[in-house]
Amino acid sequence: MKKLAVKLFNTFITSLLLIGVASYILFVTGLAKELEHPNKYPVLNVSLESKQQLSSVEQLYADALLLSNITKVNNSLAYYYANGAGNQQVIALKPILFKTFVSIILPLTALIAVAALMFIIAGTYHRAKLNIMMGSLVSKAEKTADVFGKDLTPDDGTSPLIRINMALDGLSSFAHEYHIRSINNAHRDRLTGLVNRHRFLEHISERLNENEQQQQKSGLLFIDLDGFKQVNDSFGHSFGDEVLIQVAERLATIVRIEKLSHHKADSDLEYNLARLGGDEFTLFIEDFSDSAKMVDVAKNVLKEIEKDFVLGNKEIKISASIGIAVYPDSANSPEALVQMADVAMYRAKKEGRGIYRIYSPEMGSNIRRYHYLLEEMRIALDTNSFSLSFQPIINVEGSAISYFEALVRWHHPAEGSIAPTEFIPVAENSNLILKLGDWILDEACRQMAVWYNAGMSKTRISVNLSGVQLKHRSLYQWVMATLNKFGVPPSSLMLEITESSFIDLSDNTVDELNRLRKEGILVAIDDFGTGFSSLSLLANLPVDVLKIDKLFVSQATKNIKYHKIINSIADLSQQLDLKVVAEGIEEIEQLELLKSLGINYIQGFLISRPETSANIGDKVLKQNTSHLSVTGTGVWPPQRSRVISSAVT
């Protein structure tokens, strides 16, 4: 458009110049012709002696007209020439100029008309060309606008310029809407519509920078749903997604009610509330001047999430665990703030779920210890730095070894011995227990193969299984493949599963345990009585052995109620044809009591601490060879007591 205007302007200027030049030429030519016959004009009655000097302007005027015989008489320009007689004649220049001008009027007018016609033709041509160009642009603009849902249907008489302007306005409007939509889509969690993790971290980084300048504290709530995995497993992921959407809506309502919102002009997103992923949400509180308010917000969140979730004809209940971190007390960066709130959230889960906890430095030490142990465990597995110890379980009648429990030990090159109570939870939380559990079963079966071939054909080895292994391993195939690899019969193995893990067993796992029992493998409930004890466990689940937790054993000699509980367990087990093992026997009095209650299988430091395979070989295989050859098992007598005779010690 601009180029076209410049072109028309150049054409106009060129035309003016041509007319000017042509007019000048015509005028000078006509004047020269007139001066060829000066005698047609009246002669002035003056002498040349009275002529006056031309001014510089007048001289310039004469030069422009290409006149040399110009003089000035009586303050008027005159032209002088020599007549036929040789005399000098003077005539006035003005009449000559006038007549010359009149004589060129007609051709000059024709020239101007031609120039005007040329300009009109050029303008018409360029206008037509412009219309063609604009028509194409209008069509493209209107089609583009139509693609994006902008209806631009002007009247038939609307000029192309107006139409293209309308199209550009429509496209500009769409571009603005598209810009906002793009920002929202890039920053929005697709399922819940909340801000996503990336944009949330950017937002709190901006806010923390401002708060640092104003020396203002901020807080962050890390919210994790309790039992959400069970919802997905029980009802399906679409059901779980709907729960997440409802949780997001409830949290957004709390943000509005508590006046914690933060919006931006170019977006409709709530930037202080985000879904980090899975069932994890975060809520940022910009002003932490009132710590009680943050606690109130956390309590409100817990209360809202504990309300029933209704989806179709189903009604479920879940809870949430919340971790709270404060800036700059807990952390000095957005990522660290989220991480510390996450640490506090895990503490809330560990201490009961459905509660909140505020981050403290002690929690930070624990999480650093956790990650340190996790990394060191990976190295230990790669370098085969774990070992097994074996603790005997004996029958009080004759001290015959019923089985050995395989217990994993870790001797760290720098720290020395690290307790299983410290590293096993780390392995379970990280799923590293799967790799460690594979090694334990392999090593236990390898050792059992050695003992079995040495004559201990009636002794079993017991291996503890984690709930994580039960969920992630194809139990029957895994156990049987390991036994076959080392040539160990199924009758030489017992699997111990904690009572709490039994509660969560899937139907498929129960079926696989039953298949293993049919092969000859025994299954024991470990730590019986410490979980959610239920008679249905004993009636419906594949169980052969109950291991009474050492808590009951230690209290039974002091508290009559524990005494009665153990007695009830012993009677019930006898009725159900279950073997009972008492754990944690450390004192003679405990041993006597258990003997009196009819519990025949015992385990504890009074009998033996966990021993290396070498020590067991020395004590059982070398010192009791005759007993071993007859019974297929060894003996492991406890300390002398009034219950077990010295004859078997």
C-alpha positions in Angstrom: 0.0 0.0 0.0 2.8 2.4 0.9 4.7 1.5 -2.2 1.7 2.2 -4.4 1.2 5.7 -2.8 4.9 6.5 -3.4 4.5 5.4 -7.1 1.5 7.6 -7.6 3.2 10.6 -6.0 6.3 10.0 -8.2 4.0 10.0 -11.3 2.4 13.2 -10.3 5.7 15.0 -9.7 7.1 13.7 -13.0 4.0 15.1 -14.8 4.5 18.5 -13.2 8.1 18.6 -14.2 7.3 17.6 -17.8 4.6 20.3 -18.0 7.0 22.9 -16.6 9.8 22.0 -19.0 7.4 21.9 -22.0 5.9 25.3 -21.0 9.3 26.8 -20.7 10.4 25.5 -24.1 7.2 26.7 -25.8 7.4 30.1 -24.2 11.0 30.7 -25.2 10.4 29.4 -28.7 7.4 31.6 -29.1 9.2 34.6 -27.8 12.1 34.1 -30.2 9.6 33.9 -33.1 7.9 37.1 -32.0 11.3 38.9 -31.8 12.1 38.0 -35.3 9.6 40.6 -36.4 10.0 43.5 -33.9 8.7 46.1 -36.4 5.2 44.8 -35.6 5.4 46.6 -32.3 5.3 50.4 -31.7 8.7 52.0 -31.3 9.4 53.9 -28.1 10.4 57.5 -28.6 13.5 57.2 -26.4 17.2 57.2 -27.0 19.5 54.4 -26.0 21.4 56.9 -24.0 18.6 57.0 -21.4 18.7 53.3 -20.8 19.2 52.0 -17.2 21.3 49.3 -15.7 19.5 45.9 -15.1 19.3 44.6 -11.6 20.6 41.1 -10.9 17.1 39.7 -10.8 16.2 41.4 -14.0 19.4 40.1 -15.6 18.6 36.6 -14.4 15.1 37.0 -15.9 16.6 38.0 -19.3 19.1 35.1 -19.2 16.2 32.7 -18.5 14.4 34.0 -21.6 17.6 33.7 -23.6 17.4 37.5 -24.5 20.6 39.5 -24.9 19.2 42.8 -26.2 17.4 43.7 -23.1 17.6 47.1 -21.5 15.7 49.2 -19.0 13.9 52.4 -20.0 11.8 54.4 -17.7 11.9 51.6 -15.2 10.4 49.1 -17.7 12.1 46.4 -19.6 12.6 47.1 -23.3 14.0 45.3 -26.3 16.2 47.1 -28.8 17.2 46.1 -32.3 18.6 47.6 -35.5 16.2 48.5 -38.3 16.8 48.2 -42.0 18.5 51.6 -42.0 20.9 50.5 -39.3 19.3 52.6 -36.6 18.7 51.3 -33.1 15.0 50.9 -32.3 13.5 50.3 -28.8 10.2 48.5 -28.2 8.5 47.6 -24.9 9.1 44.0 -23.9 5.8 43.6 -22.0 3.5 43.5 -25.1 5.8 40.9 -26.7 5.7 38.7 -23.6 1.9 39.0 -23.4 1.4 38.1 -27.0 3.9 35.2 -26.7 2.0 33.9 -23.6 -1.3 34.1 -25.5 0.1 32.3 -28.4 1.2 29.3 -26.3 -2.0 29.0 -24.2 -3.6 26.5 -26.6 -0.7 24.1 -26.9 0.0 24.5 -23.2 -3.6 23.7 -22.3 -3.4 20.7 -24.6 -0.2 19.6 -22.9 -1.7 19.9 -19.4 -4.8 18.0 -20.6 -2.5 15.2 -21.9 -0.6 15.2 -18.6 -3.8 15.1 -16.6 -5.1 12.3 -18.8 -1.9 10.4 -18.3 -2.1 10.9 -14.5 -5.7 9.8 -14.5 -4.8 6.7 -16.6 -1.9 5.9 -14.3 -4.1 6.4 -11.2 -6.8 4.2 -12.7 -4.3 1.5 -13.6 -2.7 1.6 -10.2 -6.0 1.6 -8.5 -7.1 -1.4 -10.5 -3.9 -3.1 -9.6 -4.4 -2.2 -6.0 -7.9 -3.5 -6.0 -6.7 -6.8 -7.5 -4.0 -7.0 -4.8 -6.3 -6.0 -2.0 -9.0 -8.3 -3.3 -6.6 -11.2 -2.9 -5.5 -10.1 0.5 -9.1 -9.6 1.6 -10.0 -13.1 0.5 -7.0 -14.6 2.3 -7.6 -12.6 5.4 -11.3 -13.4 5.5 -10.7 -17.1 4.9 -8.0 -17.1 7.6 -10.4 -15.4 10.0 -13.1 -17.8 9.1 -10.8 -20.8 9.9 -10.4 -19.4 13.4 -14.1 -18.9 13.9 -14.3 -15.2 13.1 -17.4 -14.5 11.0 -16.5 -11.5 8.7 -19.3 -11.1 6.2 -19.4 -7.4 5.2 -22.0 -5.7 2.9 -21.5 -6.1 -0.8 -20.8 -2.4 -1.1 -18.0 -2.4 1.5 -14.7 -1.3 0.1 -11.7 -3.7 0.0 -9.8 -1.4 2.4 -12.6 -1.6 5.0 -12.9 -5.3 4.5 -9.3 -6.0 5.0 -9.3 -3.7 8.0 -12.2 -5.7 9.4 -10.3 -9.0 8.7 -7.2 -7.7 10.4 -9.2 -6.6 13.4 -10.7 -10.0 13.7 -7.3 -11.7 13.3 -5.8 -9.4 15.9 -8.6 -10.3 18.3 -8.1 -14.0 17.7 -4.3 -13.6 18.1 -4.9 -12.1 21.6 -7.3 -14.9 22.5 -4.9 -17.5 21.1 -2.0 -15.9 23.1 -4.0 -16.2 26.3 -5.1 -19.8 25.5 -1.5 -20.8 24.7 -0.3 -19.4 28.0 -3.1 -21.2 29.8 -2.5 -24.5 28.0 1.3 -24.4 28.6 0.8 -23.6 32.3 -2.3 -25.7 33.0 -2.5 -29.3 34.3 -4.7 -31.0 31.7 -6.7 -33.1 34.1 -7.5 -30.7 37.0 -7.1 -27.3 35.2 -4.7 -26.2 38.0 -1.3 -24.7 37.4 1.3 -27.4 36.5 4.6 -28.0 38.4 6.8 -26.0 36.0 4.8 -22.8 36.1 4.1 -23.1 39.8 7.8 -23.1 40.6 8.3 -20.1 38.3 5.5 -18.3 40.1 6.7 -18.9 43.6 10.3 -18.0 42.5 8.9 -14.6 41.4 7.0 -14.2 44.7 9.9 -15.2 46.9 12.1 -12.7 45.2 9.6 -9.9 46.0 9.1 -11.2 49.6 12.9 -11.3 50.1 13.1 -7.6 49.2 10.2 -6.9 51.6 11.6 -9.2 54.3 8.4 -11.1 54.3 7.9 -14.8 55.0 5.9 -17.2 52.9 4.6 -20.7 53.3 3.9 -23.8 51.2 1.5 -26.7 51.9 2.4 -30.0 50.2 -0.8 -32.1 50.0 -0.7 -35.9 49.3 -3.8 -38.0 49.2 -3.9 -41.1 51.5 -5.0 -44.3 50.0 -5.4 -42.9 46.5 -3.6 -45.9 45.0 -6.2 -48.2 46.4 -8.9 -46.1 44.8 -7.3 -46.5 41.4 -6.7 -50.3 42.0 -10.3 -50.8 43.2 -12.4 -48.6 40.8 -10.1 -47.9 37.9 -8.1 -44.8 36.8 -11.1 -42.9 35.3 -12.7 -43.1 38.8 -9.4 -41.9 40.3 -9.2 -39.0 37.8 -12.6 -37.8 38.9 -11.5 -37.9 42.5 -8.5 -35.7 41.6 -10.7 -33.3 39.8 -13.0 -33.0 42.8 -10.0 -32.5 45.1 -8.8 -29.7 42.9 -12.2 -28.0 43.0 -12.3 -28.3 46.8 -8.8 -26.8 47.1 -9.7 -24.0 44.8 -12.7 -23.2 46.9 -10.5 -23.0 50.0 -8.1 -20.7 48.2 -11.0 -18.3 47.4 -12.6 -18.4 50.8 -9.2 -17.9 52.6 -8.4 -15.0 50.1 -5.1 -16.6 49.0 -5.7 -16.1 45.3 -3.1 -14.8 42.9 -4.2 -14.1 39.3 -2.5 -12.5 36.3 -4.0 -10.1 33.8 -3.3 -12.3 30.8 -4.6 -15.5 32.3 -7.5 -17.0 34.3 -5.3 -19.4 36.2 -5.0 -19.5 40.0 -1.2 -19.4 40.4 -1.0 -20.1 44.1 -2.6 -23.6 43.7 -1.0 -26.4 41.7 -1.0 -30.1 41.0 2.5 -31.4 41.0 1.6 -34.7 39.6 -0.2 -37.9 40.6 -2.1 -37.2 43.8 0.2 -34.4 44.9 -1.0 -30.8 45.2 0.6 -27.6 46.5 -0.8 -24.5 48.0 1.4 -21.3 48.3 0.7 -18.8 50.9 2.4 -15.5 50.0 2.1 -13.8 53.4 3.2 -15.9 56.4 2.9 -13.1 59.0 0.3 -15.0 60.8 1.4 -18.6 61.3 -1.9 -19.6 62.9 -3.6 -18.9 59.6 -1.4 -21.4 57.8 -2.3 -24.0 60.3 -6.0 -23.1 59.9 -5.7 -23.5 56.2 -4.1 -26.9 56.6 -6.9 -28.0 58.9 -9.5 -26.8 56.5 -7.8 -28.8 53.7 -7.8 -31.9 55.8 -11.5 -31.4 56.7 -12.6 -30.8 53.1 -10.8 -33.9 51.7 -12.2 -36.1 54.4 -15.7 -35.4 53.2 -17.3 -38.1 51.1 -16.5 -38.3 47.4 -19.6 -39.2 45.4 -19.2 -40.6 41.9 -22.2 -42.1 40.3 -23.6 -44.6 42.8 -20.3 -45.0 44.6 -19.2 -43.2 47.8 -15.6 -43.3 49.0 -13.6 -41.7 51.8 -10.0 -40.7 51.6 -7.8 -38.5 53.7 -4.7 -36.4 53.1 -1.3 -35.8 54.7 0.1 -32.3 54.6 3.6 -31.1 55.0 4.3 -27.4 55.7 7.5 -25.5 54.9 8.3 -21.8 55.6 10.4 -19.5 53.5 13.2 -18.6 54.3 13.3 -20.6 57.6 12.9 -24.0 56.0 14.5 -23.3 52.6 15.9 -20.5 50.5 14.8 -21.6 47.0 11.5 -22.7 45.4 12.7 -26.2 44.7 14.0 -26.6 48.2 10.8 -25.2 49.7 8.8 -27.8 47.9 11.2 -30.5 48.8 11.1 -29.6 52.5 7.3 -29.5 52.5 7.5 -32.9 50.9 9.7 -34.2 53.7 7.2 -32.9 56.3 4.4 -34.6 54.4 6.2 -37.9 54.6 6.6 -37.4 58.4 2.8 -36.8 58.6 2.2 -40.1 56.7 4.6 -41.9 59.0 2.9 -40.6 62.1 -0.6 -41.6 61.2 -1.9 -40.0 58.0 -4.7 -37.5 57.9 -2.6 -35.0 59.7 -0.2 -32.1 59.0 3.4 -31.6 60.1 5.6 -28.5 59.9 9.1 -29.0 58.6 11.9 -29.0 61.1 15.7 -29.4 60.7 15.5 -32.8 62.3 13.3 -33.9 59.3 16.0 -32.6 57.0 18.6 -34.8 58.7 16.4 -37.8 58.3 15.8 -37.3 54.6 19.5 -36.7 54.0 20.2 -39.9 55.8 17.5 -41.7 53.8 19.1 -40.7 50.4 22.6 -41.5 51.7 21.5 -45.0 52.7 19.7 -45.4 49.5 22.7 -44.6 47.4 25.0 -46.7 49.6 22.6 -49.7 49.3 22.7 -49.5 45.6 26.5 -49.7 45.8 26.4 -52.5 48.3 24.1 -54.6 46.1 26.4 -54.1 43.1 29.5 -55.0 45.2 27.8 -57.9 47.0 28.4 -56.3 50.4 25.4 -57.8 52.1 25.5 -61.1 54.1 23.1 -63.5 55.7 23.0 -64.6 59.4 20.9 -67.4 60.6 18.9 -67.7 63.8 17.7 -71.1 64.9 14.1 -71.9 65.9 14.0 -74.9 68.1 11.5 -77.3 69.6 11.7 -77.1 73.4 11.3 -80.9 73.5 14.8 -82.0 72.8 16.1 -78.7 71.3 15.8 -80.1 67.8 16.2 -77.4 65.1 12.9 -76.7 63.3 14.3 -74.1 61.0 16.7 -71.3 60.6 15.5 -67.8 59.9 17.7 -66.0 57.3 18.4 -62.4 58.4 20.1 -59.9 56.1 23.1 -58.0 57.5 25.0 -55.0 56.1 28.5 -54.2 57.2 29.3 -50.8 55.7 32.9 -50.1 55.0 32.9 -46.7 56.8 30.0 -47.0 59.3 30.4 -50.6 60.3 27.2 -52.6 61.0 24.0 -50.8 59.9 20.8 -52.2 61.6 18.1 -53.8 59.4 15.6 -51.7 61.2 17.3 -48.7 59.5 18.0 -49.9 56.0 15.1 -52.3 55.4 12.4 -49.4 55.5 14.6 -47.4 53.0 14.7 -50.4 50.7 11.0 -50.9 50.9 10.2 -47.2 50.3 12.4 -47.1 47.2 11.5 -50.6 45.8 15.1 -51.5 46.2 13.8 -54.3 48.3 13.0 -56.1 45.1 16.6 -56.5 44.1 17.7 -57.1 47.7 14.9 -59.7 48.2 16.0 -61.5 45.1 19.5 -61.7 46.5 18.3 -62.9 49.9 16.2 -65.7 48.5 19.0 -66.8 46.2 21.6 -66.7 49.0 19.2 -68.5 51.5 18.5 -71.3 49.0 22.2 -71.6 48.1 23.0 -72.0 51.8 20.1 -74.4 52.3 21.4 -76.5 49.5 24.8 -76.9 51.2 23.1 -77.9 54.5 20.7 -80.2 52.8 23.5 -82.0 51.0 25.3 -82.2 54.4 22.4 -84.1 56.0 20.0 -81.5 57.3 17.2 -82.8 55.2 14.5 -82.2 57.8 15.5 -78.6 58.5 13.9 -75.6 56.8 15.2 -72.2 56.1 12.9 -69.2 56.6 12.9 -66.1 54.4 11.0 -62.9 55.1 8.9 -61.3 52.3 8.0 -57.7 52.1 4.6 -56.4 51.0 6.4 -54.7 48.1 7.6 -58.1 46.9 4.2 -59.6 47.2 2.8 -56.9 44.9 5.6 -56.9 42.3 6.7 -60.5 42.0 4.9 -63.4 40.4 5.3 -65.3 43.7 4.9 -68.9 42.6 7.2 -68.6 39.5 9.8 -66.6 41.4 10.1 -68.9 44.4 10.0 -72.2 42.4 12.5 -71.0 39.9 14.9 -70.1 42.7 14.5 -73.5 44.4 15.1 -75.3 41.2 18.2 -73.2 40.4 19.9 -74.5 43.6 18.3 -77.9 43.7 16.5 -77.4 46.9 13.2 -79.2 47.6 10.2 -77.0 48.5 9.9 -78.8 51.8 13.1 -77.0 53.0 11.6 -73.5 52.7 9.3 -71.3 54.8 8.1 -67.8 53.8 7.4 -65.3 56.6 4.9 -62.5 55.9 4.1 -59.8 58.4 0.5 -59.6 59.6 0.0 -56.1 58.1 1.1 -57.3 54.7 -1.4 -60.2 54.9 -4.3 -57.8 55.2 -3.5 -56.2 51.8 -2.9 -59.5 49.9 -4.6 -59.7 46.5 -6.7 -62.7 45.5 -4.0 -63.6 43.0 -1.3 -63.6 45.6 -3.4 -65.8 47.9 -3.8 -68.2 45.0 -0.1 -68.3 44.5 0.6 -68.9 48.2 -1.8 -71.8 48.1 0.0 -73.3 45.1 3.3 -72.9 47.0 1.9 -74.7 50.0 0.8 -77.6 47.8 4.4 -77.9 46.7 5.4 -78.3 50.4 6.5 -74.7 51.3 5.2 -73.4 54.7 3.8 -69.9 55.2 4.1 -68.0 58.5 2.4 -64.9 59.8 5.2 -62.8 61.3 4.7 -60.4 64.2 1.3 -61.8 64.9 -0.8 -59.6 67.2 0.9 -56.3 66.3 -1.2 -55.6 63.2 -4.9 -55.5 62.7 -5.5 -59.0 64.0 -8.5 -60.7 62.6 -9.7 -64.3 62.9 -10.6 -64.2 59.2 -6.8 -64.2 58.5 -6.5 -67.6 60.1 -9.7 -68.9 58.6 -9.3 -67.8 55.0 -5.7 -67.1 54.3 -3.0 -69.7 53.5 -1.2 -69.9 56.9 0.8 -72.7 58.6 2.7 -71.0 61.3 1.9 -68.1 63.7 4.9 -66.2 65.1 3.9 -64.4 68.3 5.6 -61.0 68.5 8.2 -60.5 71.2 6.1 -57.7 72.7 3.7 -60.3 74.0 6.5 -62.5 75.2 8.3 -59.8 77.1 5.1 -58.6 78.8 3.6 -62.0 79.5 5.7 -62.5 82.7 4.7 -59.0 84.0 1.1 -58.5 82.8 -1.6 -61.2 83.3 -3.5 -59.9 80.2 -0.6 -60.7 77.9 -0.3 -64.0 79.6 -4.0 -64.7 78.8 -3.6 -63.5 75.2 -0.7 -65.9 74.5 -2.7 -68.7 76.1 -5.7 -67.9 73.8 -3.4 -67.9 70.8 -2.0 -71.2 71.8 -5.5 -72.8 72.2 -6.8 -71.3 69.0 -3.7 -72.5 67.0 -4.2 -76.0 68.4 -7.8 -76.0 67.3 -6.8 -74.7 63.8 -3.9 -77.1 63.5 -1.4 -74.2 63.3 2.2 -74.3 64.6 3.0 -71.5 67.0 6.5 -69.9 67.4 7.3 -67.4 70.1 9.8 -64.8 69.2 12.2 -62.8 71.3 12.9 -65.3 74.2 15.6 -63.7 76.3 15.0 -64.9 79.8 14.5 -68.3 81.5 11.2 -67.2 83.0 9.8 -66.5 79.6 10.9 -69.9 78.4 9.2 -71.6 81.4 6.0 -69.7 80.9 5.8 -70.6 77.2 6.5 -74.2 78.0 3.7 -74.2 80.5 1.3 -72.7 78.0 2.0 -75.5 75.5 4.1 -73.4 73.0 6.8 -75.7 71.8 8.7 -73.6 69.3 10.9 -70.7 70.4 13.3 -68.2 69.0 15.4 -65.6 70.7 18.7 -64.6 72.2 18.3 -67.2 75.0 18.6 -69.8 72.3 21.1 -68.1 70.1 21.9 -64.9 68.4 21.9 -64.9 64.6 25.0 -66.8 63.6 27.1 -67.1 60.5 26.9 -70.1 58.3 30.4 -71.1 59.3 29.5 -71.2 63.0 26.3 -73.2 62.3 28.4 -75.7 60.4 30.8 -76.1 63.3 28.0 -76.5 65.8 25.5 -78.6 63.9 27.4 -80.4 61.2 30.6 -81.3 63.1 29.5 -81.7 66.7 26.1 -83.5 66.2 26.8 -85.7 63.3 25.2 -88.8 64.9 22.0 -86.9 65.7 22.0 -85.4 62.3 22.4 -88.7 60.5 19.4 -90.2 62.4 17.0 -87.3 62.5 17.9 -85.2 59.5 18.3 -82.1 61.7 20.6 -80.8 64.4 20.1 -79.7 67.9 20.7 -76.3 69.4 20.2 -76.3 73.2 19.5 -73.1 75.1 20.9 -72.2 78.4 20.3 -74.5 81.3 16.9 -74.1 82.8 14.4 -75.9 85.0 12.3 -76.6 81.9 14.8 -78.2 79.6 16.9 -80.8 81.2 20.6 -80.7 81.3 20.6 -84.0 79.5 19.9 -82.3 76.2 22.1 -79.3 76.9 
